[in-house]
Every structure is written in C-alpha cells, then in structure tokens.
Amino acid sequence: MNINEFTAFAVEEVLKCLPEEMRNSVSVQTAEVMKINDQIMHGLAFHKGDEPAPTFYLDELFEIYQRGEDPKEILRGLVDTYVDCYAHEDAGNEEVPIPAETPDLSYKSIRKRIGVRLLGMDYNKKFLETVPYRDVGNGYALVSEIQVEASDDGVFSTVITNAMAEEYHYDMKRVFDTALENAWRTNAASFVRAEELMNGDDLYEEAESCWVLSTSRQRFGATALFYPGTQAMIADVLNEDYIAIPSSLHEFIIVRKSVISDSHHLRQLVKEANRIIVRPEDVLSDNILYYCKSSQSISVL
C-alpha cells in the first residue's frame, strides 16, 4: 500500500474498531493538511455533531506499517487514543463524551503567548499562501504561532493561519511586533560553543570558531537569529563578521568569517545536507547568511 491506499484502508478499519455505541454518531473523513516545508500530512478527522473534530495524522503510522507492523493493530491503537481523548460522565446507561472546551483565541487572550518561527521561503511556497508572514529578507520569513498549552513534554504551539487571522480580526503587524517583543521572555536565545559537536569536521580550521545558535526550547530555534538585537550581539561576542549556516529549522551554526576560505564549497555542502541528511520537515534554507559588523547588515553569502 502507498500512503493514499493506507489512508483509504484506515477509514474503513477505524469505523470497524469504534465502540458500538459510537459508530452511529461518529463519522470519519480523510484530511490533507499543508504543513511547514510544503509537507502534506494525511489524516483522519473524527466528526461528532457540532463538537470540534480532532484530526489524527497517519504519516508516522504509515511508516510503522512499512516496517512490517500489522496495519489493523496500528489503527486499533489510533481508535483507542481517540476514545481516550474524551472525558466521560455517567448519563443513564450510556457514557457521553464531553466535548473539549474551545480556547479563547482573541488577541487580548493570546498576546502574551504569541511567538515566531523562521522558515525558508524557497521550501514553503505553498505553505506561505495559507499563513500571514513577515519577509525578513535573503529568502527567509517569519510566521507567527500561539503557545496553546505547556506540559512536561514541552510547549504545544499552533501557527496562525489566514483563516484564523480573519476569524479573530488580528492586526498581523501588531501580532508580529508583539511576538518579537515576547521572544526573549518566552523562548530565550541560546548561543554556545560547538567544539564537541564539530570535532573532526573539515569545514573549519578551528573548532573554537564554531557556535550553535538556538533557543531554550531548541525546537524552531533558528528563529533566534531574527530576535531583536541577536545579530549584533553575536558580532560583539565574536568581535568580527560571521557566517550563519542554516543547519535546520532548529539551529544556525555560527562561524567566524575569517575561518571560511571556500564559500562555494560551503554552499554545496549545505545544499547536499538539505537534500540527503536533514529530514524534509526540518530543512530551513540553502541560503547561508553573512553578517557584517561594521555596517550591521546581513546578506546572503
């Protein structure tokens, strides 16, 4: 089976696995959702009356199936997860799911929880048609996100879409300005030496000339390069111009400009890594950036 065949099979199998008391009230439909880096996610949406319809993505389950697992067992697990997502209360002889409370997403409610993510525009041509974004130059763009909830596993965030911006009447300039004001407080930048990570790498003459720029949560940490003041701060620490190499959505590798002797070779390595090593959903950009300390400007290498 390919992913489309697996999705069609999943619809039929999930309906069979639903508890008998839910089969007449729940419908299951396929859903395709555009994600970052123009990745299409395949999912199943569970509809029950006017309640919010949770969507369960199948792509990782499909990978498990490709490794030889029984697809029926995999999908039984999905149904169990769906059923467990609903709280129940005693209603006579039946258990009635209690719908999840719809969160307040008005600007007043979310303003302290707005953040940003950095994307490469070349890898997100279709995705950027679905979301408001701020072009920050050199082939990069910021999209805004809302931190929905926090747990021991981290912070769950959702990207603001065009539909959300319209529904909640967001002033997107204000949203982006607020997100950047929040950035250092909600997900502070992290700038550390990468000597241990880069030992043996032939890109640099000195391991000490290499740093990793990310954030405290690390996920989508490359965004930190566009936090207010970050670019100049790095130049002050290094006391010279530097190169920002897009390792992934989650970090930039920062290297002193004086260390780079063959920029063409470096560009080729980044392109090859993005196509062979970095997972498609984690690729940031092929554009390596050069920061000039004297002019306080950033451009493509």
N, C-alpha and C positions, 0 to 999 in steps of 0.2 A: 504493500500500500504506500502511496505517496501521502503528503500531508492533507491534500483535499479529500482523498478517499478515506483517510483516517478520521477526518472531521465528520464526514457523512456517516461513517460507521458509528462514531461516538454519539451522534444524535439518537440513533436507534437504540444503542446499548444503554445509554443513560436513562431513557424513558422506561426501559425494562427494569432497571435497577432501582428506580424510585420507589419508596414505600407506597403500598397500595393506596393508602388514604391521601396521597399527594398527586397521584397520576392524573386525576380528573381536573385538578386545579392548577397544575403547573405545566407550562409549555416550554419547550427548549428550542432555541433557534441558533443558527450559526452566526458568528460575528467576526468581521475582519477589522482590525484597528491599526491605523498608521502610528508607528512609534518612532522614536529618535533614530536617526540614520536611515530613514525611509524603510525601516523594517516592518513588514506586515506580520502582525500577530493574529493567529487563528484561535477563535474561542467559541464557547457556548454560553449563551445568555439565558438565564432561567427567569421566565416571566410568570408572575402570580398576581393577577388582578392589577391594582394600581400601585403595588409595592415596588420599591427600587429593584431593578433587575441586575443581580450580580452576574459578572462575566468571568468565567474560568478559562484561562488560556491553555491551549493544548500543545503548544510547540515543544515544551520540555517533556511532556508526556509522550509525544511522538518520538522524541529521541530515546526515551526509555524503551519504547516498543521496538525501535530499530536495533537496540542492543539485545533483543531476544526475549523481553518480558511478555507475558500474556496480556494482550490488549484489553480483554474483558476484566481481568484483575485490576489493571491500571485504572479503568474507568469506574469500577466499583469504588475504588478509593476516592475518586473525584466526587461521586454521589455522596459518599459518607461525609466528605468535607462540606459539601453544600448543605446537607441536612444539619450538621453540627453548627453551621454558621448562624442558625436561627435559635433564639431563645424560645422556650415553650412554657405555656401555662395550662393549668387544668381547665378545660371547658367542657363539662359534662363527661362524655365518654371519649372525646377526641382531644388531641393535642393540637393547638392552633399556633402557628408560627407568629411571633411578634415582629413586625417589620422594623428594620433598623431606622433610627431617627435620622432625618435628613439634616446634614450640618448647615449652619448659617455661614454662607459664603459672601455676605455683603462686605464691602471694602472696610467698613468700620470694624467688623469682626476679625478680618484676616490681616489687617495692616501690619501687625507685629510678627506675623508668621510668613510673610512673603519673602521668597528668596529668588536666586537666579541660577541658571545653568548655562554653560558655554557650549556652543555647537559649531561645527564646521559647516559653512553654507553649501559647499560642493556636495557634501554627503547627505544633505537634508532639503533638497529642492522641493520634494512633495510635502514633507512634514511641515516645513515653514509656511506652506499655503494654509495650514489648518490652525496656526497659532500666531498670536501677536509676537513680534520680536524686535529687538533693537540691534541694528547693524553697528558693530564696533570696529569695522574696518579690517582690511587684509584677509577677507574671506571668513571672518568669524562673526557670530551673532549670539546675543543673549536671549533666552526665553525665561519667562517668569514662572515660578512654582509656588504652591501653597503647602506649607507643612501642616498636614492634616492631623497627625497624631504621633506620639512618641511612645516607644516601648523599650524593653531590654534589648530587642533586636535592632534598634535604630529608630530613625525618623522616617515615616511614610510621607511622601510628598506627591502632589499631582500637578502637572503642568497646566497653566491657564490656556484654554483653547479660545478660538474666535467665538464659539458658541457661548462659552462661559462669560467672556468679556461683554458680549451683547446682552445676555440674560441678566447679569448683575450690574450693568451700566458702569463698567470700570473705565476710568480715565487711565489709559495704559501708560502715558508719560508719567503720571503720578505713581502708578504701580511700580514701574521700573526704577524711578528715583527712590521710592521707599525701600524697594528690595536691596538696592545698593547701600542705602543707609543702614539697613539691618545686617548686612553681610558679615561684618567683623564680629557682631554680637551673637548671631545665630549659628555661624559656621566659620570660625576664625581661620585665616590662612595659616599654613604650616610650611616653613622654609628650613629644610635640614640638609646637612651634608649627605651625600650618597656614596661615600667611599666603599662601604661594604657591598653595596648593590652593584657598583660599577667596576669592581676589581676584575682585571683581565679584559675589559672592553677596549677594543682598539680605536674607539672614536676619539679618545682623549689622551694627551700626553701625561696628564697628572690626574689621578683620581680626586685629589683635593680640589680640583677646579670644577667639580660637578655637584650640583644640589638638586633636590627634589622639591618642587612647589606643589602643594596640595592643600587640603583643608583638614580640620579636626575630625570631620566625619569621613574624609577621604573620597567618598562617592561624589562624582562630578567635581572633584577637587581642582581640575584645571581652571575652573571659573575664577579662582583666586587671583590669577594674573590680571583680571579686569576689575578687581575690587579697588575702591578709591585709595590711591597712594601706594599700591603694591609695586607697580613697575619702578617708580622712583626709589622706593625703599630698598629693592633688590640691588639697584645700581649703587646706592650708598653703601650697602654692606660689602659689595664686591669692589667698590671704588673704581669701576671701569664699565665699558659697554659689555653687553652679554647677549647670548643666544638662548631663545626659549624653544625647546624641541617638544612638539606635541606627542607625548608618549601614549596618551589615551584620553578619554573624557575625564579621567580621574586625576591626571597629573601632567605637569610640564617638567621636563628635565632642563635645568638651567646651567649653562656653561659659559665661562669667561670667553669673550670674543677672541682674545689673544691666543687661545688654545686651538681654535679651529683653523686648520691650514687648508682644507679641501672642502669648501662648502658644497660643491657639486656632488661629491661622494656622499656627503651627509644627507643631502636631499634624496638621493637614490636609496639610501638605507631606510629613511623614514617611509618612503613610498612602498618599498618592498615589505617592511614590517607591517604596514597597514593592510596589505593585501594577503599576507601569509601568516603572520604571528598574532596580531591583535584581533580579538573577536569582532565580527562585523558590528555588533551593537555597541562596542566600546571605542571604535575609531573616532578620533577627534578631527584631524585635518592633515593634509600633506604640507601645509604652509608653515615653514619654520620662521620664527619671528626674530628680528634683530632690534634691540633697544639701544639707542644712542644716548648716553648720559648727558652730553653737552647740550643737545637740542631737546632732551626729554621727549623723544618721539619714538614710536615703534613702527616697524615696517616689515614686509616680507623679506627674508634673507635672499 
